[in-house]
Amino acid sequence: MAESTFDVVVIGGGPGGYVCAIRAAQLGFKVACVEKRGTLGGTCLNVGCIPSKALLAASEKFEEAAHGLAKFGIKVGGVELDLPGMLAHKDKVVKDNVGGIEFLFKKNKVAWLKGAGKITAPNTVEVEGVGPITASKAIVIATGSDVTPLPGIAIDEKRVVSSTGALSLPEVPKHLVVIGGGVIGLELGSVWGRLGAKVTVVEYLDRVLPSMDNELSKQAQRIFAKQGMDFKLGTKVTGASMTDTGVTLTVEPAAGGEAQTIEADTVLVAIGRRPYTEGLGLEAVGVELERGRVKIDGHFQTNVPGIYAIGDVVEGPMLAHKAEEEGVALAEQLAGQKSHVNHDLVPGVVYTWPEVAAVGKTEEQLKAAGIAYKAGKFPFTANGRARAGGNTDGFVKILSDASTDQVLGVHMIGPNVSEMIGELVLAMEFSASAEDIARTCHAHPTLSEAVKEAALAVDGRPLHI
């Protein structure tokens, strides 16, 4: 008979859940992870972060082979898309990653209980097909999030798709309409645009990437438009009807006005995600929700002692790395350690090309708070490594306190900035000033020299512009 008593029971095997389970096991707890999906890794590894990055990487290579190598003196003829092969690459990447998590569970002696979990008491989880499981120390809710539906638009994962369906389209649509100008919509729109689709982005607000620094989002839109994306901003979708060949969308200005129609082969609904708490039994055991999210205190505990929550189901950005950090911090707190997460310094990244990355406050937030600041900006057009690689779109912008020079925010768009943002997160964790970054030696020639130059520009003394 399977074990039925554990110290810690984690519900959800995504980035927050599996990392929490592994760290708790490393700290000596007897741990079970309840996951109803047939594989571990949650949305991120199965139908989110990992497969989308596999397609982004593959589509970038296709576009470069077809259109981008001539400038390097490389002649390539007859470039042909093998979409089934590209999708097989994506599937293999997913399989290898989720298999890796299963290996880590075995290595760390985490029990994977396969089935849906429902909390029936402050220390009991009923696992479908397994039975009641007791958690003597903690139950951790880490069930992640699900696609936010658009009222009146039925997702069939064929012609009207969510991010899940958009990862496995059987053919390149002639016209893909993306509803939502956020991270998911722009990334998946980029994939299919590179492969030959006409892409139209319909966004209710007046700009794309609305949570990011305004200058950053405007620059991103200009670059994506140059790449071929069409944008209908300040526009709402009011209806959709299926046709023999695709979908007819009805749209109108968000502020009101005359309706228009858009014909599409495929429509991607990408207006965001919502916490997934369905079937958990939270109401029955008295766990409080706030605006659809599980309400927690500063130590991830709900109002019911012994029940905790992390990741997308609680307040904060719905990001895998945020969930992972919370999972580790909670496991360590359960072991009596003084671990924490600095939610002010969770970086955000958009894996388009060029990439977009940011951490800390935007200029708009600083102005609204009445905080005096200085800004330093450096363009990739003036960076030798960017020129050598033919990737000169974008810039690095550093915002620092006007009196103390402490870095308050960093906003980047350019090549490989997803890898560069970590330096700035670390600097801000240690309360670095722009001067500290400016006086740090950066290797030459590297893209990261743009960071040093932006820091110099805060004080009005960049060297290469």
N, C-alpha and C positions, 0 to 999 in steps of 0.2 A: 504494500500500500504506500502511495506517495506521501512524502512529508506534509504535514498540515500545520505546523507551528514554526514561525520564523520571528526574528527580531524586527526586521524591516520588510514590508511588502510595498513594492512600487507598482503602481498601476500605469502602464504605458511604457513601451520599449523604444521611444524616440530618443533624440539626443539628450534631453533632460533626464528622462527615466533611466536609460541604460547607463549613462555616466554616473548618475546617483547610485544606482545599484552596484556598479563596479567599485566605486570609491567606498561605499559602505562596507562591501565585502573585504576590501583591502584593510579597512580599519577593524576588522574582526567580527563584524556582525554576520549573522546568518540571514541571507537575503533571498527573496523571491521577486521576480519581475513578472507581472501579469500582462500578457500581450495577445490580443485576439487576431492580429494579422498573421499570416503564415510565415512572415519573416520579421526579424528585428530591424530596428533603425527608424521606425515611424515614417511620417510623411517625408522628412528630409532625405533619408537614404533611398526610399522606395519610389516616391513620386514627386520629389521636390528638389532640394539643393543639388543632390548628386547627379540624377539623370539630366537635369537641366544644364548643369555645367558640362556634362559629357557632350550634349548636343551643341552647346555654345562653342566648345573647343573644336568639335568636328566641323561645324559650319564655318567657323573662322578659317580653318585650314582649307576648306573647299573654296571659299571666296578668295583667299589669297592665291591659291593655285590657279583659279580662273581669271583673276583680275589684278592681283597685286605683286606678281613676281617680276614683271617686265622691267620695273624701275630699278631692280637689282641686277639687271643684265641676265636674267634667266628667262628663256623662252620655253613656254609650255603649250602644247597643242592638244586639242581634243579632250579637255577636262570634262568628265561625265559624272553626274551624281548617281551614286548607288544608295538610294534611300534605305532599302532593307538592310544593307551593310552598315549604314550609319546608325540605324536603330538597334542593330545587333550589338554594335560597339557600346551603345548606351546601356543595353540590357546586361552586358557582361560586366560593365563597371558597377552597376547596381548589385549584381549577384556577388561579385568579389567583396564589395563593401559590407553587405549584410551578412555574408558568410564570416567576415572578419569579426563582427560583433558577437556572433554565436560562438566563435572560438574564444573570444575574451571572456564570455560568460563561463565557459567550461574551465578556462584557466583560473578564473577567480572564484569558482565554485558558486556562481549565482544560478539559482534554479529558475528556469524559464517555464512558467505555467501558461500553457496555450489555451486561451479562451477569454471571453469578455468578463470583466470584473465589476462587481457591484458591492458597494460598502453597505453592510447590513447592521453594523454596530461600530462604535469607535475603535474596536480592535479586531474587526472581522471583515474579511472580503469573501464574498461568494463568487467562485470562479466557475463559469459555465463549463460543464463536462469534467470538472475536477472536484468541486465541493467547497465547503467552507474552509477558509485559511485564516489562521490567527496571527496577528502581528503584535508581539508583546511590547514593542517600543514605538513603532511609527508606521502609519500608512501614508504613503506619498502619492498624491494625485499628480500625474505627469502625462495627461491624455492629449495634450497638444491642441491643435486647431483644425478646422475644416473650412472648405471653400464657402465664402459668403455668397448666397444666391442673390440674383437680381429679380425682384418681384415682377411677375408677368413674362419672364424669359425662362423657358424650361430648358435645362441642360440635358441633352441626350447623349453626350460624349461622342457624337458623330458629326453633326453639322453645327450644333451649339455645344462647345466644349468648355470644360474647366481647365485649370493648369494640368490636371492629370491626363485628360484626353489630348491636350496639345502636345504632349510628349510622345505620342504614338500615332500621329496622323498617317494614314496609309499612303497618301500622296501629297505633293506640295499644292496647296490651294492657289488658285489664280488670284483671289482677293481674300485676304484675311482681315477681318475687322476685330480689333482688340478693344473691348470695353474696359477702360481703366488705364490711366497713364502712370501707374506705380511701378515698382520693381519687377513684379512677375510679368506684367503685361509687356514692358519694354524688353525684358530679357527674351521671352518667348517670341515676341514680335521680331526681334533681331534674328533669332534662329531661322524662322521661316522666310524672312525678308532676304537673308543671304542666299537661301536656297532657291529663290526665284519668285516668291509671292509678292504681290502688291500688298502693303500693310497700311491700314488706316487705324489710327488710335483715336478713340472717342473718350474724352475726359470731362467729367462734370465741372471740375474746377478750372481756373484760368491758366493753369500751368501743369506740366508733368512733374513727377517726383515732388509733390507738394509739401512733404515733411522736411525736405532738405533746404539748404541755403538757397535763397532766391537766385543769386548770380549763378550758382552751380546748376540749378535746374534749367535756367534760360540757356546757358551754354550747351548743356546736354541736348536740349530740344533742337538747337541750331545744328548741332553735329548730326543728330539722328535724321533731321530733315534733309541734310546734305547727302546722307546715305540712302535716301529714298522713302523714308516714312512720311506719311501724311498725318496731320493732326487736326482734329476738330475739338478745340478747347471750349470750355464754358457751354458744353453741350450735354444733354441728357437723352438717354434711350427710353422711349415710351412704349415700344412694342416690337414684336418680332413675329413674322409669319413664315412658315416653311414653303418653299417653292419646289418645283421639280428639279431645279439645279442648285439650290442653296437656301439662303435666308434673306428675307427683306426686312431690314431694320427701319423703324420709324424713329426719327430723332428731332429734337427741337432745342432752341437756346435754353440754357438752364434758367435764365431770368424770364423766360416766356417769349413766345413768338411763333412764327410760322413753322409748321412741321415739314420735314423733308424725309425722303427715303434713301437708304443705301443698300445696294445689292451686294451680297457677299457669298462666296462659296462656303466659308467657315467663319464662325463667330467665336471668339474666345472671351469668356466672362472672367475678368480679373480685377474685381473691385475690392478685393481684400479677403481676409480670413476672420473667422470667429472662433471663440473658445469651444472646445468639444467637451461637453459634460453630460451628454445624453446617456441615460441608462446607468449612471453611477450611483444612484440612490442618495444623492446629496440632501435633497429636501427631507427625506425620511429620517436621516440621522442629524438633521439640523445645521448642516454646513451653510453658512451665509454666502450669497452671491452679491456682487455689486456691478451693475451694468453688464451682466452676463459673465463676469469673471469671478473666480473664487477669491473671496476676501481673505487676506492673510495679514499677520503682524510682521514686525521687522525680522522675525526669525522663521518665516515661511509657514508658521502655524495658523490654521484656521481657528474659528471660534470654538471648535470642538477639540479639546485636548487629545493629542495623539494623532490627529489628522493634519497633514501638511500638504502644500501644493507648490508647484514650480512650473516655469516655462510659459507656454502660450496661454494656459488657463488662468494666469494671474496677471496683474498689471504690468505694463512695460512693453517694449517692442517685441514682436513675434519673430524672434531670431534664434536660430539653433545655438549659436555660441552663448547667447544670454541664458538659454535654458541649461546648457552644460555648466556654466559657472554657478548657477543657482543649485544645480544638482550636487556639485562638489561641496559648495558651502554648507548646504543642508546636512549632507552626510557627515561632514566634519563637526558641525554643531551638535549633531546627535551623539558624537563621540566625545563631547566636552571641549572641543577646540573652539577658538574664537575666530572663525572664518566669516568672511562677508563678501558682498558683491558691490562694486561701485557702479550703480546703475546710471550715473551721469557720464560714464566713459565706456559705454557699449558702442563699438563702431558699427556703422551701417555701410554696406557695400552693394553696388549694382554691377553685375558681371556682364555688362554690355561691352562693346569695344568702340571707343575707349571705355575703361572702367570708371566708376564713380565711387568715391569713398569719403566718409566724413566721421568726425567724432567731436563731441562737445557742443557748444552753443553756436547757433547761426547768427549772422549779423542782425537779422530781424528780431531774434530773441533778446540779444544784448540791448538793442535800441528800446524794445518794449519794457525792459527791466531798468532802463536808465543807467546802464553801465557804460562808462567811458572806455573806449577801446581803440587800439591801433590795428591796422590791417597791412599785411605784407603779402604781395602776390608775385609769382614768377611763372612765366609761360614755358611750356615744353618746347616751343619753337626755338628757344634760346639754350636748350640743353643738348649737348653734343651727342649723348647716347641716344636720345630720342630722334635726332636727325639721322644718325647712322642707321637706325632701325626703321626709318620712314614713318614714325608715329609721333607727330608733333602737335596734334590737337590737344587742347586742354591746359590746365594750370594747377598750381598748388597755392592755396591761400591760408595764411595763418593769422588768427585773431588773438591779440594779447591785451591784458589789462593796461590801460593808459598810464597808471601810476606805478604798478608793481612789475609789469612786463610778463606776468604769469600767463601762460598760454591758456586760452579759454575755449578755443575751437579751431579745428582744422578741416578744410574742405578741398577736395582734390577731384579733378577729372583728367584722365590721361592713361597712358600705357602702364599696366601692372600696378596701379595704385592700391589694389586690394592687398598686395604684399607690402606696400610702403606704409600703410596706415598704422601698422603695429608699432613702428618706431615712435609715432606721435602719441599713441595711447600710452605707451610706457613713459614717455616724457611727461605727459599730463598726470599720470599716476604719481609721479615723484614731484609734482608741482613745478615743473621746469619753466624757465622763462624762455622767451624767444631768443634772448642772448645766449642762453645755455646751448640751444640747438645750433645757433649760428657759429658758435665756437667749437662745435664738435666736428672732427675731421671726417668727411665723407669721401669714399674712394672715387677716383676719377678714371675713366668716364662712367658714371652710373646715372640712372634716372633719379636716384635719391638725392643727387646734388640739387635738384629743384627744391627739395625740402630746406636744405641749408640756405639756398638763395632766397626763398620766401621768408625765412627767419631773419636774414640780413635786411630784406626789404621792409620789415616791420620798423626798423630803425632808419629807413631811407638810404641804405648803403649796399644794395645788391652789386655784385661784381660783374655780371655778364649781361646786363641790360642797362 
